[in-house]
Structures are given as structure tokens and as C-alpha cells.
Amino acid sequence: MQIEAARDGGGLQPYEWSERFGMSDYFASSFLRMRRISIKISALVVHSTLPKRINTMLSIWFPSPSKWAARKHKQRNPNRIILFPGAGLTHLICIGLRVWFRSGGAQPKSPQNRIINAEMPKYSIVVPLHNEQDNVTDLYDRLKAVMEVNGESFEIVLVDDGSRDHTFHMLREIAAVDSRVTVVKLRRNFGQTSALAAGFDHSRGEYIIAMDGDLQHDPADIPLFLEKIAEGYDIVSGWRKVRIDNLWLRRIPSRCANWLMAKLSGVDIHDFGTTFKAYRRDILEQVPLYGELHRFIPALASWHGASICEVPIRNMNRERGVSHYGITRTFRVFFDLMTIRFLLRYLSRPLHFFGTLGMLSIFSGSGVAVWLLVAKFLYHSHVMSEHGPMMIFGAVLLLAGLNLLAVGLLGEMQVRHYHEPTRRAPYSVDRVLRAQSSEEHTISE
């Protein structure tokens, strides 16, 4: 009988091999050439050194991927044994190399223009994005140009806050060519504060710069923040000194809110609403973010003793896309102001707040009760018919004051539980007597 090695390929082209095994076209072509050569050599070696029975077993153990080719050869020459040990062995090698490539042993060939940055960055630029597909590319180009001129190591953290357009696909393409870009995709639209918190958590820089992704914040102003951070400030806030927004819907409500926030928080800055700020990481890690408190980060950080300053920035027109803010945001700010005021002054002593209100209510109710008693016993007035509503009002004041005192005490218990170590034993031990050994009857305390 004659033995011949079938030609390799199985109809697969190099690009099909690249798709199947996860390697580049160049490596796929090289493997195909290696398969063809190994098939011919292995068939000759096996035929010349091994018996017919072992050759047949090898053809079973290492079948060729191209069974169709084997059947065609068998039909043409029934007396020939179609031997594919080299083809099967090379096929197994390729499968092993595929696993090696995908497990990290070797990475696929990177684009020639990919920028790789392996060092820990000094600056992190965090940008939340929501349906900003028209601004993503321009934003990245301008950020990269500004930070490369600065000369320090940096990273750009782009957070997709549940966009419904092609924002994430464009971000993924940017991250594929620049390792300094980190893309965080949220499952839904959580809001600007949550998106900023996600960006802060996934950033690595010593200093963090936050800004909007609609290009109303000019990346060319970033060096102003870096200069103030280098001077030793913990937080540098942007100040839109000259605003170009609508007078009645944006500028007047914003000025009123900023004035009120400055008075209630004690932080003397002009623009709380802008996202364009720079932070020192150790200060930012002490400030919890939730709800819509991102604009109050300077006020919350001041409680920890952070040094704060501001720099004038340019207020740019939105060239592309649709604004996501309206007049309703201004009204929500006033509720946040109440929260900030309470957190800054009574976070560690809630009884001072609730106790003050409770005592005022109790004293007022007691005063109403004393007046009713005087009217009853001195002037012999019929209290229920003449002063019934006043009596009910005094009783409500007394009960409300007691409830406020109880809420304050519960708050103090929560503060105590927060500051004291947990897992305390619910008992106090005076002493423990225990025998030291079974032979000696001494007792140690």
C-alpha cells in the first residue's frame, strides 16, 4: 500500500484561522505554512519507521480536520492509507497556542499607534458622560493635548452614565488605542454625582480633576488648577466669573443659590455648581458622595479642614448635543442645602439640633398650659368652651417636644455606635479564676 499525506487547509483561509484561533493574519499564515511542511515530513517519517498497524492507529488518534479530503482520497485510491499524524499534531499545537494567547501568554498584535502607559499616573481627569457622542472625540483630543504639554504622567477616566447613543462605542475605540484612558460603563443612568463617584473610585492619580463632558469646560484651563494644587491647596474650585447662560433661568437662580450656600456652609467661594474642580485624593476619600452632593464637596471637605481656593475659568457655549439641566435643578439645591447645613454643624451632636427644637416646643406648650390653668382657677373661665383650640395646641406642642428629644437621643446613640469600636461584650468581668494544671492545684487570676 502507498501512504500519502493529504494537503492541509480544509478550505480554511488565513483570515479564517485568525478568527478561529484569535491570532493575527501574519501568525495564521505562518501556522498554515508550518502545517503543510509538518504533514509531509511526518507522513514520510512515520511510513518509514513504524509498522502498518501503528500507522493506522495514529491516523485514528490524530485525525485530520479535513475529513472531507480524506474521504475523497479514499474514493480515488481504495488501497492507499491516508495518514494525517502531522496534520492532527499541528492542529493540537495550534489549539494549545490559542489557549496560550487568550490566557495572557502573548497578546494579539497591537495597533502601531497604541499608546501604552504602565506607570502610576500623577493626575487623573474624571469626566462623566451621558449621550455625548458628538463631543467625545474632540474632548479626548483636547484633554490629551493639554496634559501632554504639562509633561507629568496622567490618565483620563471617562464614565458612561447609561448613555443610549453611541457614546460607549466611541469610548471603547479610544481606550483601544490609548492605555492612559479608562472607561467605566454604568448599567443605567445613576446621575452626575454617582458617575463622579464611580470615576473617583476607578482613578489612580494623586490629584483628581473633575469636569463636564459637554465641552462647556475648556480643557485649556486645566493648567490653572495644576498651579494651585502645586501651591499646596487641597481643593481648587472653578469660578465661572463671566457667564453666558440665560439670565432669568440660569444666572439669577444660580447666583442666589451660590450666595446662600456660601453663607450656610461657611466656605467663601462664588461658584458651587460647577463640576470643574481639582482635588487631592486623600481629602476626596474622606467625603462620601450620594444623591446630588457633588457640588457640595468643598463644603463637606471643609469639615475635615481642607484648604480651598478658586480660579476663574471660561464658560463656553455648548456647540453640540442637548443640555441635561433645567430650572428644576435650582429648587432641588435648596433641599440639599438643608442637608449640608445639618451635616456640617450637627453631624456629631444631633441632640443639640433636635434637643433645641424639642425644648422650645416643650416650653411653649408648658406656657400655654400655665396660662390655661391661671384662666381656669383665677378667672373661673370654662376652658373647653372658651379656649379649646388653645388647649389642643398646647398639648401638641408638649408631645412634639418630647418626640424631638427622643429623636435627638436616638441620634446620639447612633453617633456613639459609629465612633466606638464594635463587637463589645454586653457584660463587665471583675476577675476570672482558672487552674493552671491538673497536677498543681494553684489558682491564678
NUTI-389305 format. One line per 2 residues: for each residue x, y, z of C-alpha. Coordinates in Angstrom, 1 decimal. Example, Ala and Ser with C-alpha at 12.3 -4.5 7.8 and 13.67 -1.06 7.14 Angstrom:
<atoms>
12.3 -4.5 7.8 ~ 13.7 -1.1 7.1
</atoms>
This chain:
<atoms>
0.0 0.0 0.0 ~ 1.0 3.6 -0.6
0.9 6.2 2.1 ~ 0.5 9.9 1.3
-0.2 12.9 3.4 ~ -3.3 14.9 2.5
-2.8 18.6 1.8 ~ -3.6 20.8 4.7
-6.2 23.5 4.9 ~ -9.6 22.0 5.0
-10.7 25.0 2.9 ~ -9.6 27.5 5.6
-8.0 30.8 4.6 ~ -5.5 32.7 6.8
-8.2 35.2 7.9 ~ -10.5 32.3 8.9
-7.7 30.9 11.0 ~ -7.2 34.3 12.6
-10.8 34.4 13.6 ~ -10.9 30.8 14.8
-7.7 30.9 16.9 ~ -7.7 34.6 17.9
-4.3 35.5 16.3 ~ -3.2 38.0 13.6
-3.3 37.2 9.9 ~ 0.5 37.1 9.9
0.7 34.4 12.5 ~ -2.2 32.5 10.9
-0.3 32.4 7.5 ~ 2.8 31.2 9.3
1.0 28.4 11.1 ~ -0.6 27.3 7.8
2.8 27.0 6.2 ~ 4.1 25.1 9.2
1.2 22.7 8.9 ~ 1.8 21.9 5.3
5.5 21.2 5.9 ~ 5.0 19.1 9.0
2.3 17.0 7.3 ~ 4.7 15.9 4.5
7.6 15.3 6.8 ~ 5.7 13.4 9.5
4.0 11.2 6.9 ~ 7.3 10.1 5.4
8.9 9.5 8.8 ~ 6.0 7.5 10.2
5.8 5.4 7.0 ~ 9.5 4.6 7.0
9.8 3.7 10.8 ~ 6.5 2.4 12.1
4.5 -0.8 11.2 ~ 1.3 -0.6 9.3
-0.8 -1.3 12.4 ~ 0.7 1.6 14.4
0.3 3.9 11.3 ~ -3.4 3.0 11.2
-3.7 3.7 15.0 ~ -2.0 7.1 14.6
-4.4 8.0 11.8 ~ -7.3 7.3 14.2
-5.7 9.1 17.2 ~ -4.7 12.2 15.3
-7.4 12.7 12.7 ~ -7.2 15.5 10.2
-9.5 18.4 10.5 ~ -10.3 17.9 6.8
-12.3 14.7 6.8 ~ -13.9 15.6 3.5
-10.4 15.5 1.9 ~ -9.8 12.1 3.4
-13.0 10.6 2.0 ~ -12.2 12.0 -1.4
-8.7 10.4 -1.4 ~ -10.2 7.1 -0.2
-12.7 7.0 -3.1 ~ -9.9 7.7 -5.6
-7.4 5.1 -4.3 ~ -9.0 2.5 -2.0
-5.7 0.7 -1.5 ~ -4.0 3.8 0.0
-3.9 4.7 3.6 ~ -4.5 8.4 4.2
-2.2 9.3 7.1 ~ -2.7 12.6 8.9
-0.5 12.4 12.0 ~ 1.3 15.7 11.2
-2.0 17.5 10.5 ~ -3.6 16.3 13.7
-0.5 17.1 15.8 ~ -0.1 20.5 14.3
-3.9 21.1 14.9 ~ -3.3 20.3 18.6
-0.4 22.6 18.7 ~ -2.4 25.4 17.3
-5.2 24.8 19.8 ~ -2.6 25.0 22.6
-1.2 28.2 21.2 ~ -4.8 29.6 21.0
-5.3 28.9 24.7 ~ -1.8 30.5 25.4
-2.7 33.6 23.5 ~ -6.1 34.0 25.3
-4.7 33.3 28.8 ~ -2.2 36.2 28.6
0.9 34.3 27.4 ~ 1.1 36.6 24.4
-1.2 39.4 23.4 ~ -2.5 39.9 19.9
-0.6 42.3 17.8 ~ -1.4 45.8 18.9
-2.0 48.7 16.6 ~ 1.1 50.6 15.8
-0.4 53.9 17.1 ~ -1.4 52.4 20.5
-0.1 54.5 23.4 ~ 1.0 52.4 26.4
1.4 53.8 29.9 ~ 2.4 51.4 32.6
3.4 53.8 35.4 ~ 1.2 55.2 38.2
-0.3 58.5 37.0 ~ 0.1 61.7 39.0
-3.1 63.3 37.6 ~ -6.5 61.7 36.9
-9.0 63.6 34.8 ~ -12.5 62.3 35.6
-15.3 63.1 33.1 ~ -18.9 61.8 33.4
-20.7 61.5 30.1 ~ -24.3 61.0 29.2
-25.4 60.9 25.5 ~ -22.3 62.9 24.4
-21.3 61.0 21.3 ~ -20.8 64.3 19.4
-18.3 65.6 21.9 ~ -16.3 62.5 22.9
-13.6 62.6 20.2 ~ -13.0 66.3 20.5
-12.9 66.2 24.3 ~ -10.3 63.4 24.3
-8.1 65.2 21.7 ~ -8.1 68.4 23.7
-7.5 66.7 27.0 ~ -4.6 64.7 25.7
-3.0 67.7 24.1 ~ -3.2 69.8 27.3
-1.9 67.1 29.6 ~ 0.9 66.0 27.2
2.2 69.6 27.2 ~ 2.2 69.6 31.0
4.8 66.7 30.9 ~ 3.5 64.8 34.0
2.0 61.4 33.9 ~ -1.8 61.3 33.7
-4.8 59.2 33.0 ~ -8.3 60.0 31.7
-11.2 58.3 33.3 ~ -14.3 58.5 31.1
-17.6 57.4 32.8 ~ -20.5 56.5 30.6
-23.6 57.2 32.8 ~ -26.1 55.0 31.0
-25.9 56.6 27.5 ~ -28.4 55.5 24.9
-26.4 56.7 21.9 ~ -23.0 55.6 20.6
-21.0 57.2 23.4 ~ -19.8 53.9 24.9
-18.7 52.5 21.5 ~ -16.6 55.6 20.8
-15.1 55.4 24.3 ~ -14.2 51.8 23.7
-12.4 52.7 20.5 ~ -10.5 55.5 22.3
-9.4 53.1 25.1 ~ -8.2 50.6 22.4
-5.6 53.0 21.2 ~ -4.5 54.7 24.4
-3.9 52.8 27.6 ~ -4.0 56.0 29.6
-7.8 56.0 29.1 ~ -10.0 54.1 31.5
-13.7 53.7 30.5 ~ -16.3 52.9 33.2
-19.7 52.0 31.9 ~ -22.6 52.2 34.4
-25.6 49.9 33.9 ~ -28.1 52.7 33.9
-28.3 56.5 34.3 ~ -27.4 57.0 38.0
-26.9 60.8 37.9 ~ -23.9 63.0 37.9
-22.9 62.5 41.5 ~ -22.9 58.7 41.2
-21.0 58.9 37.9 ~ -18.3 61.1 39.5
-18.1 58.7 42.4 ~ -17.5 55.8 40.0
-14.8 57.8 38.3 ~ -13.1 58.7 41.6
-13.2 55.1 42.7 ~ -11.5 53.9 39.5
-8.9 56.6 39.2 ~ -5.3 56.1 40.4
-3.8 59.6 40.4 ~ -2.6 61.5 43.4
-4.6 64.5 42.2 ~ -8.0 64.3 40.6
-9.6 66.8 38.2 ~ -13.3 66.6 37.5
-15.1 68.3 34.6 ~ -18.2 68.0 32.4
-18.1 66.2 29.1 ~ -20.1 68.7 27.1
-17.1 71.0 26.4 ~ -18.6 73.9 28.3
-15.5 73.5 30.5 ~ -12.4 74.3 28.5
-9.6 71.8 28.9 ~ -7.1 74.6 28.3
-8.0 75.9 31.9 ~ -6.6 72.7 33.5
-3.0 74.3 34.0 ~ -4.7 76.9 36.3
-5.8 74.1 38.6 ~ -2.5 72.4 38.5
-0.7 75.5 39.6 ~ -2.9 76.0 42.6
-2.7 72.3 43.5 ~ 1.1 72.6 43.3
0.9 75.5 45.8 ~ -0.5 73.1 48.4
-4.3 73.6 48.2 ~ -6.4 70.6 48.8
-9.3 71.7 46.6 ~ -9.3 74.1 43.7
-12.8 75.2 42.5 ~ -13.6 76.8 39.2
-15.4 80.1 39.1 ~ -17.4 81.0 36.0
-16.8 84.6 36.5 ~ -18.3 85.7 33.2
-21.4 83.5 32.4 ~ -23.1 83.4 29.1
-26.2 81.4 30.2 ~ -29.8 82.6 30.2
-30.2 85.5 32.7 ~ -33.6 84.5 34.3
-33.4 80.8 34.1 ~ -29.7 80.2 34.9
-27.7 83.1 36.1 ~ -30.1 84.7 38.7
-31.1 81.4 40.4 ~ -27.5 80.3 40.3
-26.3 83.5 42.0 ~ -28.9 83.2 44.7
-28.1 79.6 45.4 ~ -24.4 80.2 45.5
-24.8 83.1 47.9 ~ -27.0 81.0 50.2
-24.6 78.1 50.0 ~ -21.6 80.2 50.9
-23.4 81.7 53.9 ~ -24.7 78.4 55.3
-21.6 76.3 54.6 ~ -19.0 78.9 55.6
-17.0 78.3 52.5 ~ -16.2 81.6 50.7
-16.3 80.6 47.1 ~ -18.5 82.1 44.3
-19.5 79.0 42.3 ~ -20.6 75.8 44.0
-22.5 74.5 40.9 ~ -19.6 73.9 38.5
-18.1 70.4 38.3 ~ -14.7 71.8 37.1
-12.7 71.2 40.3 ~ -9.4 69.7 41.3
-9.0 67.6 44.4 ~ -6.2 66.0 46.5
-7.0 62.3 46.7 ~ -6.6 61.9 50.5
-9.2 64.7 51.1 ~ -11.6 63.3 48.5
-11.6 59.8 50.0 ~ -13.0 61.3 53.3
-16.1 62.8 51.6 ~ -19.0 60.4 50.9
-20.9 61.1 47.7 ~ -24.5 60.3 47.2
-27.7 62.0 46.0 ~ -26.6 65.2 44.4
-23.9 66.3 46.8 ~ -21.1 66.6 44.3
-21.5 70.4 44.2 ~ -21.1 70.5 48.0
-17.8 68.6 48.1 ~ -15.9 71.8 49.1
-18.4 72.4 52.0 ~ -18.1 68.8 53.2
-14.3 68.8 52.8 ~ -14.1 72.0 54.9
-15.4 70.0 57.8 ~ -12.2 67.9 57.6
-10.0 71.0 57.5 ~ -9.3 71.2 53.7
-7.8 74.3 52.3 ~ -9.9 75.6 49.4
-9.3 78.3 46.7 ~ -10.9 79.1 43.4
-9.7 80.1 40.0 ~ -11.6 82.0 37.2
-12.5 79.7 34.2 ~ -14.1 80.3 30.9
-17.8 79.5 30.4 ~ -18.0 78.1 26.9
-21.1 77.7 24.7 ~ -22.4 74.2 24.1
-21.6 73.5 20.5 ~ -23.1 70.1 20.1
-25.7 68.0 21.9 ~ -28.5 68.9 24.3
-28.2 70.2 27.8 ~ -29.4 67.9 30.6
-30.1 70.7 33.2 ~ -33.1 72.9 33.8
-34.6 75.3 36.2 ~ -35.9 72.4 38.4
-32.3 71.7 39.5 ~ -32.2 75.0 41.3
-35.1 74.1 43.6 ~ -33.5 70.7 44.4
-30.4 72.6 45.6 ~ -32.3 74.2 48.4
-33.2 70.8 49.9 ~ -29.6 69.8 49.6
-28.6 73.0 51.4 ~ -30.7 71.9 54.4
-28.8 68.6 54.4 ~ -25.4 70.2 54.2
-26.2 72.7 56.9 ~ -27.3 69.9 59.2
-24.3 67.7 58.4 ~ -21.7 70.4 58.9
-23.0 71.6 62.3 ~ -24.8 68.7 63.9
-23.3 65.5 62.4 ~ -21.6 64.5 65.6
-24.1 66.1 68.0 ~ -27.6 65.6 66.7
-29.2 66.2 70.2 ~ -28.1 69.8 70.0
-30.4 70.3 67.0 ~ -33.3 68.2 67.9
-33.0 69.0 71.6 ~ -33.1 72.7 71.0
-36.3 72.4 68.9 ~ -37.8 70.0 71.4
-37.1 72.2 74.4 ~ -38.6 75.2 72.6
-41.7 73.2 71.8 ~ -42.0 71.9 75.4
-41.5 75.4 76.9 ~ -44.2 76.8 74.5
-46.6 74.1 75.4 ~ -45.9 74.5 79.1
-46.6 78.2 78.8 ~ -49.9 77.6 77.1
-50.8 75.1 79.8 ~ -49.9 77.5 82.7
-52.0 80.3 81.1 ~ -55.0 78.0 80.8
-54.6 76.9 84.4 ~ -54.5 80.6 85.5
-57.6 81.3 83.4 ~ -59.3 78.3 85.0
-58.6 78.9 88.7 ~ -58.3 82.6 88.9
-60.8 83.8 86.4 ~ -63.1 80.8 86.6
-63.2 80.5 82.8 ~ -64.7 77.5 81.1
-61.5 76.3 79.3 ~ -63.1 73.7 76.9
-65.7 76.1 75.6 ~ -63.7 79.3 75.5
-60.1 78.1 75.0 ~ -60.5 74.6 73.5
-58.3 75.1 70.4 ~ -55.6 76.7 72.5
-55.6 73.7 74.9 ~ -55.2 71.3 72.0
-52.4 73.4 70.6 ~ -50.5 73.4 73.9
-50.9 69.6 74.1 ~ -49.5 69.1 70.6
-46.5 71.3 71.5 ~ -45.7 69.2 74.5
-45.9 65.9 72.6 ~ -43.9 67.3 69.7
-41.2 68.5 72.1 ~ -41.0 65.1 73.7
-40.7 63.4 70.3 ~ -37.9 65.7 69.2
-36.0 65.0 72.3 ~ -36.4 61.2 71.7
-35.2 61.6 68.1 ~ -32.1 63.5 69.3
-31.3 60.8 71.9 ~ -31.6 58.1 69.2
-29.3 60.2 67.0 ~ -26.7 60.4 69.9
-26.8 56.6 70.2 ~ -26.1 56.2 66.5
-23.2 58.6 66.7 ~ -21.8 56.8 69.8
-22.2 53.5 67.9 ~ -20.3 54.9 64.9
-17.4 56.3 66.9 ~ -16.9 53.5 69.4
-15.4 50.1 68.4 ~ -17.9 47.4 67.6
-18.3 43.9 69.0 ~ -18.2 45.0 72.6
-19.3 42.4 75.1 ~ -22.6 43.0 76.8
-21.1 42.4 80.3 ~ -18.2 43.5 82.5
-15.9 41.0 84.2 ~ -14.3 41.5 87.6
-11.9 38.6 87.6 ~ -11.5 35.0 86.3
-10.2 32.1 88.4 ~ -8.6 29.3 86.4
-6.5 26.3 87.5 ~ -3.0 26.2 85.8
-2.7 22.4 85.5 ~ -4.3 19.2 86.7
-1.3 18.2 88.9 ~ -1.0 21.5 90.7
-4.0 22.9 92.5 ~ -2.8 26.5 92.3
-5.2 29.1 91.0 ~ -4.2 32.1 89.0
-6.2 35.2 88.5
</atoms>
